[in-house]
Amino acid sequence: MNTLVEIEQAVGGLPAAQKTELLLFVAQSLREEQAPLPEPRLFSDEQLRAWMDEDEEAMRGVESVTRLASIRLKL
């Protein structure tokens, strides 16, 4: 097998367990080839709280729209 098409066709005939094993092998080889990951970003407590507050506010909006939609469906 020399081309991607040939490899894809061969993979198509594999059982699920072997496809999983192949996927894990490919993922590991990609990790080994790539540059190291950047350092984790650090966020202040204030930034995290602000993001969580924004998320909670957005969820309240989604919940109210969902509630209105269910009321209209009952009518």
C-alpha positions as protocol buffer text, in pm:
chain_id: "A"
residue {
  index: 1
  type: MET
  ca { x: 0 y: 0 z: 0 }
}
residue {
  index: 2
  type: ASN
  ca { x: 155 y: 323 z: -116 }
}
residue {
  index: 3
  type: THR
  ca { x: -127 y: 571 z: -148 }
}
residue {
  index: 4
  type: LEU
  ca { x: -378 y: 717 z: 93 }
}
residue {
  index: 5
  type: VAL
  ca { x: -663 y: 577 z: -117 }
}
residue {
  index: 6
  type: GLU
  ca { x: -522 y: 224 z: -85 }
}
residue {
  index: 7
  type: ILE
  ca { x: -481 y: 266 z: 289 }
}
residue {
  index: 8
  type: GLU
  ca { x: -836 y: 403 z: 327 }
}
residue {
  index: 9
  type: GLN
  ca { x: -977 y: 107 z: 132 }
}
residue {
  index: 10
  type: ALA
  ca { x: -782 y: -139 z: 347 }
}
residue {
  index: 11
  type: VAL
  ca { x: -899 y: 29 z: 668 }
}
residue {
  index: 12
  type: GLY
  ca { x: -1257 y: 4 z: 548 }
}
residue {
  index: 13
  type: GLY
  ca { x: -1231 y: -374 z: 566 }
}
residue {
  index: 14
  type: LEU
  ca { x: -1096 y: -387 z: 921 }
}
residue {
  index: 15
  type: PRO
  ca { x: -1309 y: -482 z: 1221 }
}
residue {
  index: 16
  type: ALA
  ca { x: -1384 y: -200 z: 1467 }
}
residue {
  index: 17
  type: ALA
  ca { x: -1127 y: -316 z: 1724 }
}
residue {
  index: 18
  type: GLN
  ca { x: -847 y: -304 z: 1468 }
}
residue {
  index: 19
  type: LYS
  ca { x: -962 y: 37 z: 1343 }
}
residue {
  index: 20
  type: THR
  ca { x: -940 y: 162 z: 1702 }
}
residue {
  index: 21
  type: GLU
  ca { x: -592 y: 15 z: 1740 }
}
residue {
  index: 22
  type: LEU
  ca { x: -485 y: 181 z: 1414 }
}
residue {
  index: 23
  type: LEU
  ca { x: -632 y: 515 z: 1521 }
}
residue {
  index: 24
  type: LEU
  ca { x: -440 y: 503 z: 1849 }
}
residue {
  index: 25
  type: PHE
  ca { x: -120 y: 417 z: 1662 }
}
residue {
  index: 26
  type: VAL
  ca { x: -164 y: 710 z: 1422 }
}
residue {
  index: 27
  type: ALA
  ca { x: -246 y: 949 z: 1707 }
}
residue {
  index: 28
  type: GLN
  ca { x: 66 y: 842 z: 1897 }
}
residue {
  index: 29
  type: SER
  ca { x: 288 y: 886 z: 1591 }
}
residue {
  index: 30
  type: LEU
  ca { x: 143 y: 1234 z: 1532 }
}
residue {
  index: 31
  type: ARG
  ca { x: 211 y: 1332 z: 1894 }
}
residue {
  index: 32
  type: GLU
  ca { x: 572 y: 1220 z: 1857 }
}
residue {
  index: 33
  type: GLU
  ca { x: 619 y: 1424 z: 1537 }
}
residue {
  index: 34
  type: GLN
  ca { x: 466 y: 1748 z: 1661 }
}
residue {
  index: 35
  type: ALA
  ca { x: 636 y: 2030 z: 1844 }
}
residue {
  index: 36
  type: PRO
  ca { x: 587 y: 2048 z: 2219 }
}
residue {
  index: 37
  type: LEU
  ca { x: 265 y: 2198 z: 2344 }
}
residue {
  index: 38
  type: PRO
  ca { x: 270 y: 2560 z: 2457 }
}
residue {
  index: 39
  type: GLU
  ca { x: 271 y: 2635 z: 2826 }
}
residue {
  index: 40
  type: PRO
  ca { x: -76 y: 2643 z: 2984 }
}
residue {
  index: 41
  type: ARG
  ca { x: -234 y: 2986 z: 3005 }
}
residue {
  index: 42
  type: LEU
  ca { x: -303 y: 3121 z: 3350 }
}
residue {
  index: 43
  type: PHE
  ca { x: -619 y: 3316 z: 3425 }
}
residue {
  index: 44
  type: SER
  ca { x: -705 y: 3519 z: 3730 }
}
residue {
  index: 45
  type: ASP
  ca { x: -995 y: 3427 z: 3955 }
}
residue {
  index: 46
  type: GLU
  ca { x: -1172 y: 3742 z: 3835 }
}
residue {
  index: 47
  type: GLN
  ca { x: -1145 y: 3638 z: 3470 }
}
residue {
  index: 48
  type: LEU
  ca { x: -1274 y: 3290 z: 3545 }
}
residue {
  index: 49
  type: ARG
  ca { x: -1564 y: 3427 z: 3749 }
}
residue {
  index: 50
  type: ALA
  ca { x: -1655 y: 3673 z: 3473 }
}
residue {
  index: 51
  type: TRP
  ca { x: -1659 y: 3394 z: 3212 }
}
residue {
  index: 52
  type: MET
  ca { x: -1871 y: 3172 z: 3435 }
}
residue {
  index: 53
  type: ASP
  ca { x: -2113 y: 3459 z: 3498 }
}
residue {
  index: 54
  type: GLU
  ca { x: -2142 y: 3519 z: 3123 }
}
residue {
  index: 55
  type: ASP
  ca { x: -2203 y: 3150 z: 3066 }
}
residue {
  index: 56
  type: GLU
  ca { x: -2469 y: 3134 z: 3336 }
}
residue {
  index: 57
  type: GLU
  ca { x: -2644 y: 3439 z: 3190 }
}
residue {
  index: 58
  type: ALA
  ca { x: -2641 y: 3281 z: 2843 }
}
residue {
  index: 59
  type: MET
  ca { x: -2787 y: 2959 z: 2989 }
}
residue {
  index: 60
  type: ARG
  ca { x: -3068 y: 3153 z: 3153 }
}
residue {
  index: 61
  type: GLY
  ca { x: -3150 y: 3298 z: 2813 }
}
residue {
  index: 62
  type: VAL
  ca { x: -3154 y: 2953 z: 2653 }
}
residue {
  index: 63
  type: GLU
  ca { x: -3370 y: 2814 z: 2933 }
}
residue {
  index: 64
  type: SER
  ca { x: -3624 y: 3096 z: 2898 }
}
residue {
  index: 65
  type: VAL
  ca { x: -3647 y: 3048 z: 2521 }
}
residue {
  index: 66
  type: THR
  ca { x: -3687 y: 2674 z: 2569 }
}
residue {
  index: 67
  type: ARG
  ca { x: -3957 y: 2730 z: 2829 }
}
residue {
  index: 68
  type: LEU
  ca { x: -4146 y: 2967 z: 2597 }
}
residue {
  index: 69
  type: ALA
  ca { x: -4120 y: 2722 z: 2310 }
}
residue {
  index: 70
  type: SER
  ca { x: -4262 y: 2439 z: 2521 }
}
residue {
  index: 71
  type: ILE
  ca { x: -4551 y: 2661 z: 2635 }
}
residue {
  index: 72
  type: ARG
  ca { x: -4633 y: 2747 z: 2274 }
}
residue {
  index: 73
  type: LEU
  ca { x: -4624 y: 2380 z: 2176 }
}
residue {
  index: 74
  type: LYS
  ca { x: -4879 y: 2299 z: 2446 }
}
residue {
  index: 75
  type: LEU
  ca { x: -5117 y: 2562 z: 2310 }
}
